[in-house]
């Protein structure tokens, strides 16, 4: 109960020994128990998605809160993000949309990152991957070749 999760959920876990068997006992606030079954599917999703890492989950939620204006429509938010100079925020959102499998949005974000820092080969490579995942193989090949040439040039080959 000391430190609730970002969702407000909290419980207390105790290990007790009963006739030589260690058992886990969970104590919950009654208001939470009444909604536990209904919300358990969300808990399971987050637990599997973040592999039980609530710190990573909380960081993603904070990143989304930073990026998303609840009073703006989706188009406005996307335009604002693609005009932003906040490289870290764009990179974090890029990682999130990749995990969600939205390679079109990933492409847009990678293009913006490449505009901000055109020398960053990781951004250019991520752009090539996003294009490849959309099935645009010739374009992806050209982007990968450009990355390879830039890397050779940087290494002096």
C-alpha positions in Angstrom: 0.0 0.0 0.0 3.0 2.3 0.5 3.7 3.1 -3.2 0.7 2.6 -5.5 1.4 2.0 -9.2 0.8 4.9 -11.7 -2.7 3.5 -12.2 -3.5 3.9 -8.5 -3.4 0.1 -7.9 -1.9 -1.0 -4.7 -1.9 -4.2 -2.7 0.2 -5.8 0.1 1.8 -9.2 -0.4 2.7 -11.5 2.4 4.4 -14.9 2.3 3.1 -17.2 5.0 4.0 -20.7 5.9 1.1 -23.1 6.4 2.1 -26.7 7.4 5.4 -26.4 5.6 4.0 -24.8 2.4 4.8 -21.2 1.6 1.7 -19.3 0.4 1.3 -15.8 -0.9 -1.5 -13.7 0.6 -2.6 -10.5 -1.1 -4.5 -7.8 0.7 -6.4 -5.3 -1.4 -8.5 -2.2 -0.9 -12.2 -3.3 -1.4 -12.8 -0.7 -4.1 -10.0 -2.1 -6.1 -11.2 -5.7 -5.7 -14.6 -4.8 -7.0 -13.0 -3.7 -10.3 -10.1 -6.2 -10.4 -11.7 -8.8 -12.6 -12.9 -6.2 -15.1 -9.4 -4.5 -15.3 -7.3 -7.7 -15.0 -7.1 -7.9 -18.8 -5.4 -4.5 -18.9 -3.0 -5.5 -16.2 -2.1 -8.7 -18.0 -1.4 -6.8 -21.2 0.8 -4.2 -19.5 2.6 -7.0 -17.5 3.3 -9.0 -20.6 4.2 -6.0 -22.8 6.6 -4.5 -20.3 7.7 -7.9 -18.9 6.6 -6.9 -15.4 8.8 -3.8 -15.6 6.5 -1.2 -14.1 9.2 1.5 -14.3 9.3 1.1 -18.1 5.5 1.2 -18.2 5.4 4.4 -16.1 8.1 6.0 -18.3 6.0 5.3 -21.4 2.9 6.7 -19.8 4.8 9.9 -18.9 6.2 10.1 -22.4 2.7 9.9 -23.8 1.3 12.5 -21.4 4.1 14.8 -22.6 3.3 14.2 -26.3 -0.4 14.1 -26.2 -2.7 17.1 -25.8 -6.2 15.8 -24.8 -7.8 18.9 -26.2 -6.2 18.5 -29.7 -7.3 16.1 -32.4 -5.0 13.4 -33.7 -4.0 15.4 -36.8 -3.1 18.5 -34.7 -1.0 16.3 -32.4 0.8 14.7 -35.3 1.6 18.0 -37.0 2.9 19.4 -33.6 5.1 16.4 -33.1 6.5 16.5 -36.6 7.3 20.2 -36.2 8.9 19.7 -32.8 12.6 20.1 -32.2 12.5 17.8 -29.2 14.6 15.0 -30.5 14.3 12.8 -27.4 10.5 13.0 -27.4 10.3 12.2 -31.2 12.8 9.3 -30.7 10.8 7.9 -27.8 7.5 8.1 -29.7 9.3 6.5 -32.7 10.2 3.5 -30.5 6.7 3.2 -29.2 5.0 3.2 -32.6 7.6 0.7 -33.8 6.5 -1.6 -31.0 2.9 -1.1 -32.0 3.7 -2.0 -35.6 2.8 1.4 -37.1 5.6 1.7 -39.7 4.0 4.6 -41.6 4.1 6.8 -38.5 7.5 5.4 -37.7 8.6 6.6 -41.2 7.3 10.1 -40.6 9.0 10.3 -37.2 12.3 9.0 -38.7 12.2 11.5 -41.5 11.8 14.3 -38.9 14.6 12.9 -36.8 16.8 12.8 -39.9 15.9 16.5 -40.6 17.0 17.4 -37.1 20.2 15.5 -37.3 21.1 14.5 -40.9 24.4 13.0 -39.8 22.8 10.5 -37.4 23.1 7.1 -39.2 20.9 5.4 -36.6 18.0 7.7 -37.6 18.6 7.1 -41.3 18.9 3.3 -40.8 15.6 3.3 -38.8 14.0 5.2 -41.7 15.2 2.4 -44.1 13.7 -0.2 -41.8 10.4 1.6 -41.6 10.2 1.8 -45.4 11.2 -1.9 -45.7 8.5 -3.0 -43.2 5.9 -1.2 -45.5 7.0 -3.4 -48.4 8.8 -0.6 -50.4 11.8 -2.7 -51.0 13.6 -0.7 -53.7 13.3 2.5 -51.7 14.5 0.7 -48.6 17.4 -0.8 -50.5 18.5 2.7 -51.6 18.2 4.1 -48.1 20.3 1.2 -46.7 22.9 1.8 -49.4 23.1 5.4 -48.5 23.6 4.4 -44.8 26.3 2.0 -45.8 28.1 4.6 -48.0 27.9 7.2 -45.2 29.3 4.7 -42.7 32.2 3.7 -45.1 32.9 7.4 -45.6 32.9 8.1 -41.8 35.2 5.1 -41.2 37.5 6.1 -44.1 36.9 3.1 -46.3 
